[in-house]
């Protein structure tokens, strides 16, 4: 995941638009994850949903701003968008747009069910189309190298497991099973490929190091989706998924001390959504299994998530003020 922070010298407004990366939508995913994590905590502690609603407003505002920015790029800098699509790393981030819509639909379920349905339908269709397009790009005539593979490749295909979280409450059961099945299949395939790349090839470049945290997201989100599909019951599959989320969290925690020494890039937003996912999963298990231990785990993870999001927002604001964002690679 790159955002072009390496270049020096002034950049005009037009050139900044040209280099506005698709990875901006990772900020929306992180803020939506925070919104859902706050709502899960409010539900667990019986609190009014004040904090989650404030976070939802911020998420919607950022989504509209990022969408407007990238829409302008599509219209005014079409060749730059095509170049991003042809980029071996950034290709995997295009589905962050549809995933953002799916996450927004989840945040709207309780208060605006009609809006949630509309967002879910657009997001699900977009996710399906982008999944097929990205996978077709992977197995088509283009030549990818081991160095191009990184945990962000989970986003296009494994991101499908998010669909049932709102899809089941909205009544789209069969479609939810379809997307969930596809996501789980590609999680197994891509997990094997990613670990092969991490173990037997060169380490991830500095800007891609934060994407290691994405390893946590698939089992954590799959656990929440499985609860929806399984009627809220915690069975063996649910236990395995949640346990795997904790296993990957432990693996990532061992690698985490390396991250503060890296130069800031938009790729650091990859820390946010996976952390939110395991927080939500912990609160979900605490609720259905009446587990005090998981309630404390969720609370601790939420505190860490809030600290991470605040740090990312502050550092991103500094980067924007310094002109470190939207610059050529």
C-alpha positions in Angstrom: 0.0 0.0 0.0 1.6 3.2 -1.1 0.5 6.8 -1.1 3.4 8.5 -2.8 5.1 10.2 0.1 8.6 9.8 -1.2 8.6 12.6 -3.7 9.8 16.1 -2.8 8.9 19.5 -4.0 5.7 21.4 -4.4 2.7 19.8 -6.0 -0.1 21.6 -7.8 -3.8 21.0 -7.0 -4.2 19.2 -10.3 -1.2 16.9 -9.7 -2.4 16.2 -6.1 -5.8 15.1 -7.6 -4.0 12.9 -10.0 -2.1 11.2 -7.2 -5.0 10.9 -4.8 -4.9 7.2 -4.0 -7.7 4.6 -3.8 -6.2 3.7 -0.5 -8.0 6.8 1.0 -11.0 4.5 1.5 -9.1 2.6 4.1 -9.7 5.6 6.4 -13.5 5.1 5.9 -13.2 1.4 6.8 -11.3 2.2 9.9 -13.8 4.8 11.1 -16.7 2.6 10.3 -15.0 -0.2 12.3 -14.7 2.2 15.2 -18.3 3.1 14.9 -19.4 -0.5 15.1 -16.9 -1.3 17.9 -18.3 1.6 20.0 -21.9 0.4 19.3 -20.9 -3.1 20.4 -19.5 -1.7 23.6 -22.6 0.4 24.2 -24.8 -2.7 23.8 -22.6 -4.7 26.1 -22.7 -2.1 28.9 -26.3 -1.0 28.3 -25.3 2.6 27.4 -27.1 5.0 25.1 -25.6 4.9 21.6 -24.2 8.5 21.8 -20.5 7.8 21.0 -21.3 5.4 18.1 -23.7 7.9 16.5 -21.1 10.7 16.7 -18.5 8.3 15.2 -21.0 7.4 12.5 -21.5 11.1 11.5 -17.7 11.5 11.2 -17.5 8.3 9.1 -20.2 9.5 6.8 -18.5 12.9 6.4 -15.1 11.3 5.6 -16.8 8.8 3.2 -18.5 11.7 1.3 -15.3 13.7 1.1 -13.2 10.8 -0.1 -15.8 9.7 -2.6 -16.1 13.3 -4.0 -12.3 13.4 -4.3 -12.0 10.1 -6.1 -15.0 10.8 -8.3 -13.3 14.0 -9.4 -10.2 12.0 -10.1 -12.2 9.6 -12.2 -13.6 12.4 -14.3 -10.6 14.7 -14.6 -7.7 12.2 -14.3 -9.1 9.0 -15.9 -5.6 7.8 -17.0 -4.4 8.0 -13.4 -7.3 5.8 -12.3 -6.5 3.3 -15.0 -2.9 3.4 -13.8 -4.0 2.6 -10.3 -6.1 -0.3 -11.5 -3.0 -1.6 -13.4 -0.8 -1.2 -10.3 0.0 -4.6 -8.8 -0.5 -3.5 -5.2 -3.2 -0.8 -5.5 -5.5 -3.1 -7.5 -6.4 -4.9 -4.3 -7.7 -1.7 -2.7 -10.5 -0.9 -5.2 -13.0 -3.1 -3.2 -12.4 -0.9 -0.2 -15.1 1.3 -1.8 -17.8 -1.4 -1.8 -16.7 -2.6 1.6 -17.1 0.9 2.9 -20.7 0.9 1.7 -21.3 -2.5 3.3 -19.9 -1.2 6.6 -22.0 2.0 6.4 -25.0 -0.2 5.9 -24.3 -2.1 9.1 -23.9 1.2 11.0 -27.4 2.3 9.7 -29.3 -0.9 10.5 -30.8 0.2 13.8 -31.7 3.8 13.0 -32.2 3.8 9.2 -33.2 0.4 7.9 -34.3 1.7 4.6 -30.9 3.4 4.0 -29.1 0.3 5.3 -30.9 -1.8 2.6 -29.9 0.6 -0.2 -26.3 0.9 0.9 -26.1 -2.9 1.3 -27.6 -3.6 -2.1 -25.1 -1.2 -3.8 -22.2 -2.4 -1.7 -23.0 -6.1 -2.3 -23.3 -5.6 -6.1 -20.1 -3.6 -6.1 -18.3 -6.1 -4.0 -19.3 -9.0 -6.3 -18.3 -7.1 -9.5 -15.0 -5.9 -8.0 -14.2 -9.3 -6.6 -14.6 -10.9 -10.1 -12.7 -8.1 -11.8 -9.8 -8.2 -9.4 -9.5 -12.0 -9.4 -9.8 -12.0 -13.2 -6.9 -9.5 -13.2 -4.8 -11.8 -10.9 -5.3 -14.8 -13.1 -5.4 -13.0 -16.5 -2.6 -12.1 -18.9 -0.8 -9.8 -16.4 2.4 -11.0 -14.8 2.5 -10.7 -11.0 5.6 -11.4 -8.9 6.0 -12.7 -5.4 6.9 -9.2 -4.2 3.5 -7.9 -5.3 1.7 -10.3 -2.9 0.9 -8.9 0.5 -1.9 -9.2 3.1 -3.9 -6.5 1.4 -4.8 -9.1 -1.2 -7.3 -10.4 1.3 -9.5 -7.3 0.7 -11.0 -8.1 -2.7 -12.1 -11.7 -2.1 -12.1 -12.3 1.6 -13.9 -9.0 2.1 -17.0 -10.9 0.9 -17.5 -12.3 4.5 -18.7 -8.9 5.5 -21.8 -9.2 3.4 -23.9 -11.4 5.8 -23.4 -9.1 8.8 -26.1 -6.8 7.4 -27.4 -9.1 4.7 -28.9 -11.6 7.1 -30.9 -9.0 9.2 -32.1 -7.5 5.9 -33.4 -10.9 4.8 -30.9 -11.7 2.1 -30.0 -15.1 3.4 -29.0 -17.0 0.3 -26.9 -14.2 -1.0 -25.2 -13.9 2.3 -24.3 -17.6 2.2 -23.0 -17.1 -1.4 -20.7 -14.3 -0.4 -19.6 -15.9 2.8 -18.7 -19.1 1.1 -16.6 -17.3 -1.5 -14.8 -15.3 1.1 -13.9 -18.3 3.2 -12.6 -20.2 0.2 -10.4 -17.4 -0.9 -9.2 -16.8 2.7 -7.8 -20.3 2.8 -6.2 -19.9 -0.7 -4.7 -16.5 -0.1 -3.6 -17.3 3.5 -1.4 -20.0 2.1 0.0 -17.8 -0.6 0.6 -14.9 1.8 2.4 -17.0 4.3 4.5 -18.5 1.5 5.5 -15.0 0.5 6.2 -13.9 4.1 8.3 -16.9 5.0 10.3 -17.7 1.8 10.7 -14.3 0.1 11.9 -10.8 0.9 10.3 -9.0 3.8 7.5 -6.6 3.0 8.6 -3.1 2.1 8.3 -0.5 4.9 5.1 1.0 3.6 3.4 -2.4 3.4 4.5 -3.6 6.9 1.3 -2.3 8.5 -0.8 -4.5 6.2 0.4 -7.5 8.4 -2.4 -6.5 10.8 -5.0 -7.4 8.1 -4.3 -11.0 9.0 -6.5 -10.5 12.0 -9.6 -9.3 10.0 -10.8 -12.4 8.1 -11.4 -14.8 11.0 -12.7 -11.9 13.2 -15.2 -10.7 10.6 -16.1 -14.3 9.7 -16.9 -15.0 13.3 -19.4 -12.2 13.4 -20.9 -13.2 10.1 -21.1 -16.8 11.2 -23.1 -15.8 14.2 -25.6 -14.0 11.9 -25.8 -17.0 9.6 -26.1 -19.5 12.4 -28.9 -17.8 14.3 -26.6 -16.4 17.0 -25.5 -19.8 18.2 -21.9 -20.3 19.2 -20.8 -23.7 17.8 -17.5 -25.3 17.0 -17.0 -23.3 13.8 -17.6 -20.1 15.7 -15.1 -21.1 18.4 -12.4 -21.9 15.8 -12.9 -18.6 13.9 -12.7 -16.5 17.1 -9.7 -18.4 18.3 -7.9 -18.0 15.0 -8.5 -14.2 15.3 -6.8 -14.2 18.6 -3.9 -16.4 17.2 -3.3 -13.9 14.4 -3.6 -11.0 16.8 -0.8 -12.6 18.9 1.4 -13.1 15.8 0.8 -9.4 14.8 1.5 -8.2 18.3 5.0 -9.7 18.1 5.7 -7.8 14.9 4.0 -4.5 16.1 7.1 -3.0 17.8 8.7 -2.5 14.4 5.9 -0.2 13.2 6.6 3.0 15.1 10.0 3.3 13.5 8.6 3.3 10.0 7.8 6.6 8.1 4.1 7.4 8.1 2.0 6.5 5.1 -1.7 5.9 4.5 -0.9 2.2 4.8 -0.9 2.7 8.6 -4.7 2.9 8.4 -4.5 -0.8 7.8 -4.1 -1.1 11.6 -7.6 0.3 12.3 -10.2 -2.0 10.7 -8.7 -5.4 11.8 -8.4 -4.1 15.3 -12.0 -3.0 15.2 -13.0 -6.4 13.8 -11.5 -8.3 16.7 -12.9 -5.9 19.2 -16.4 -6.4 17.8 -16.0 -10.1 17.7 -14.9 -10.1 21.4 -18.0 -8.1 22.4 -20.2 -10.4 20.3 -18.9 -13.5 22.0 -19.2 -11.8 25.4 -22.9 -11.1 24.7 -23.9 -14.5 23.3 -21.8 -16.6 25.8 -22.2 -14.3 28.8 -18.4 -14.3 29.1 -17.0 -11.7 31.5 -13.5 -12.5 30.3 -14.3 -11.6 26.7 -16.1 -8.5 27.8 -12.8 -7.3 29.4 -10.9 -8.3 26.3 -13.3 -6.3 24.2 -13.0 -3.3 26.5 -9.2 -3.4 26.4 -9.1 -3.8 22.6 -11.6 -0.9 22.3 -9.3 1.4 24.4 -6.4 0.4 22.1 -8.5 1.0 19.0 -9.6 4.5 20.1 -5.9 5.4 20.8 -4.9 4.0 17.4 -7.6 5.9 15.5 -6.8 9.2 17.3 -3.2 8.7 16.5 -3.9 8.0 12.8 -6.3 11.0 12.5 -3.7 13.3 14.1 -0.8 12.0 12.0 -2.9 12.1 8.8 -3.8 15.7 9.5 -0.2 16.5 9.9 0.7 14.8 6.6 -2.0 16.6 4.8 -0.9 20.0 6.2 2.7 19.2 5.1 1.6 18.1 1.7 2.9 14.6 2.2 -0.3 13.0 0.8 -1.3 12.8 -2.9 2.3 13.1 -4.2 3.9 11.1 -7.0 5.8 7.9 -6.1 
